C-alpha cells in the first residue's frame, strides 16, 4: 500500500534501499538455491495478500530464509501501520 502511494505521489525508493533488498535476495539465493526472481515473486505475493487486511510498511519489511538445525525457515518481519476494518480492504 505504501509503495503504491509513493509511486502515485512520485516518491521513489532510494537506490540504497533497492541495493540492500537486492543484496538480501542474492544472499538468500546462495543459501537456499532459490532464484532472486522467485524470491521477488514470493515477496510481492506476500505483500499483496497481507495488504488486503492491513496497511504495512514494505520499506522496513525484512524477508529472509534462515537455516537452523538443518531446517530452513522463511522469516518475514512486516511492520503493520494499521489494520483495515470492514471488508477485504484493497489498495
Secondary structure, DSSP 8 states (H G I E B T S, - for coil): -HHHHHHHTT----HHHHHHHHHHHHHHHHHH---HHHHHHHHHHHHHHHHTTEEEEEEEEEEEEEEETTEEEEEEEEEEEEE--SSS---
